[in-house]
Amino acid sequence: MSLNVFWFIPTHGDSRYLGTSKGARSVDADYLRQVAVAADTLGYDGVLLPTGRSCEDAWVVASSLMAVTHKLKFLVAIRPGLSTPGLAVRMASTFDRLSNGRLLINVVTGGDQGELEADGLFADHSKRYEISDEFFRIWRATMAGEGGAAGYDFEGRHLQVKGAKTLYPPVQKPYPPLYFGGSSEPAHELAAEQMDVYLTWGEPPAAVAEKLADIRARAARHGRTLRFGIRLHVIVRETNEAAWRAADELISDLDDDVIAKAQAAFAKMDSVGQRRMAALHGGRRDKLEVSPNLWAGVGLVRGGAGTALVGDAETVAARMQEYADLGIETFILSGYPHLEESYRFAELVFPLLGKGKQAGEQSITGPFGEMMASDILPKKAA
Ligand SMILES: Cc1cc2nc3c(=O)[nH]c(=O)nc-3n(C[C@H](O)[C@H](O)[C@H](O)COP(=O)(O)O)c2cc1C
């Protein structure tokens, strides 16, 4: 199978254990660079950078990583309403030019009103989606050069521009692809009408199939088709037993009161997607395998993506294939700690996916393992 596999830049922290500072590491410029360079050299197709007040700013971090990577694409968020469409057009266009076409946009409408009000955006769930709809009509038209020399005019309920234009157009035409996640009705409608790639968090395959069918039907009504992606954590080891042990270890220092606090905070959000993630485990740690090899332990305390594929390489690849059979082309993965798990996943699973350098023939330029004596290559892996 030929899939796009992305990794994740952990700008809100990284650790060996959830919910404790034990095993935590400082996420500074050097570490972020290590994760990005690892993803690039291992052969991941791109990286997602999260956005929100709990993260370092995604545009600044991505810009700092552009020059130390070669092929890696950057999935960077635009939050409609927090900037103007014109500024967002310029930032995206400049990033795409300077990186030679390596920008992908993650459209984040947002699901936490308190966080957005702290940032200065006062809009409930439905108004936020109205703003997103207008924002991306303007953004796409401006990027595509609609309106010609006079520029593009738009007057909506929430947003207005006059003479909008892009003097330095993006490398990717008509604009860098728009990725988007959201599970509410207005989210599906926005995806169907304006987005290029619909992303879902890692729900069980049957639930994902339902979502994709709804998006496909809505898109068809607009005469459109979309591509699909999924956001999952991975805990992959050489055996299934070792992988499940690693899953247990990840939450071995996690206290119940920390889980309760995190779940109470998620319950205040108006994100339908977040509600669906929380419902998978209900805050309980005794029923975390919510579908074969799909473990909801991460979501006990982490917002957003809360499930991990757990198992040995063959098992994880087979579960990925189940999602691929539904139409998922892009897997946006992560695991703890992000540097080590990026290597584990690439070394163990990439060969099964036909991805990365591991898939190539053994040659003197590697990969081959450590040379023995003066010129004996290690035996070729089975
Ligand atoms: C793959 C993926 C990545 C997301 N990344 C972010 C993010 O970085 N920051 C954020 O605030 N929300 C993020 N979201 C949340 C959505 O953008 C959306 O705003 C939220 O789910 C509320 O929409 P809903 O009520 O339609 O589900 C992400 C969602 C998905 C599926």
The ligand as an SDF file (V2000), in Angstrom:
LIG
                    3D

 31 33  0  0  0  0  0  0  0  0999 V2000
   -6.2200   16.0360   13.1190 C   0  0  0  0  0  0  0  0  0  0  0  0
   -6.8030   17.1490   13.9140 C   0  0  0  0  0  0  0  0  0  0  0  0
   -5.9620   18.1320   14.4080 C   0  0  0  0  0  0  0  0  0  0  0  0
   -6.4530   19.1870   15.1730 C   0  0  0  0  0  0  0  0  0  0  0  0
   -5.5850   20.1160   15.6640 N   0  0  0  0  0  0  0  0  0  0  0  0
   -6.0350   21.0680   16.5000 C   0  0  0  0  0  0  0  0  0  0  0  0
   -5.1300   21.9860   17.0860 C   0  0  0  0  0  0  0  0  0  0  0  0
   -3.9230   21.9310   16.8550 O   0  0  0  0  0  0  0  0  0  0  0  0
   -5.6310   22.9170   17.9320 N   0  0  0  0  0  0  0  0  0  0  0  0
   -6.9630   22.9850   18.2200 C   0  0  0  0  0  0  0  0  0  0  0  0
   -7.3600   23.8460   19.0090 O   0  0  0  0  0  0  0  0  0  0  0  0
   -7.8520   22.1470   17.6590 N   0  0  0  0  0  0  0  0  0  0  0  0
   -7.4220   21.1830   16.8080 C   0  0  0  0  0  0  0  0  0  0  0  0
   -8.3100   20.3150   16.2520 N   0  0  0  0  0  0  0  0  0  0  0  0
   -9.7450   20.4790   16.5750 C   0  0  0  0  0  0  0  0  0  0  0  0
  -10.5850   20.9520   15.4100 C   0  0  0  0  0  0  0  0  0  0  0  0
   -9.8630   21.8420   14.6280 O   0  0  0  0  0  0  0  0  0  0  0  0
  -11.9500   21.5650   15.7280 C   0  0  0  0  0  0  0  0  0  0  0  0
  -11.8010   22.9280   15.9590 O   0  0  0  0  0  0  0  0  0  0  0  0
  -12.6320   20.9970   16.9250 C   0  0  0  0  0  0  0  0  0  0  0  0
  -12.6890   19.6000   16.8260 O   0  0  0  0  0  0  0  0  0  0  0  0
  -14.0340   21.5480   17.0740 C   0  0  0  0  0  0  0  0  0  0  0  0
  -14.8450   21.1810   16.0260 O   0  0  0  0  0  0  0  0  0  0  0  0
  -16.1120   20.2270   16.0970 P   0  0  0  0  0  0  0  0  0  0  0  0
  -17.0270   20.6920   17.1900 O   0  0  0  0  0  0  0  0  0  0  0  0
  -16.7180   20.4110   14.7430 O   0  0  0  0  0  0  0  0  0  0  0  0
  -15.6310   18.8130   16.3140 O   0  0  0  0  0  0  0  0  0  0  0  0
   -7.8390   19.2660   15.4540 C   0  0  0  0  0  0  0  0  0  0  0  0
   -8.6930   18.2750   14.9480 C   0  0  0  0  0  0  0  0  0  0  0  0
   -8.2020   17.2120   14.1940 C   0  0  0  0  0  0  0  0  0  0  0  0
   -9.1350   16.1750   13.6880 C   0  0  0  0  0  0  0  0  0  0  0  0
  1  2  1  0
  2  3  1  0
  2 30  2  0
  3  4  2  0
  4  5  1  0
  4 28  1  0
  5  6  2  0
  6  7  1  0
  6 13  1  0
  7  8  2  0
  7  9  1  0
  9 10  1  0
 10 11  2  0
 10 12  1  0
 12 13  2  0
 13 14  1  0
 14 15  1  0
 14 28  1  0
 15 16  1  0
 16 17  1  0
 16 18  1  0
 18 19  1  0
 18 20  1  0
 20 21  1  0
 20 22  1  0
 22 23  1  0
 23 24  1  0
 24 25  2  0
 24 26  1  0
 24 27  1  0
 28 29  2  0
 29 30  1  0
 30 31  1  0
M  END
$$$$
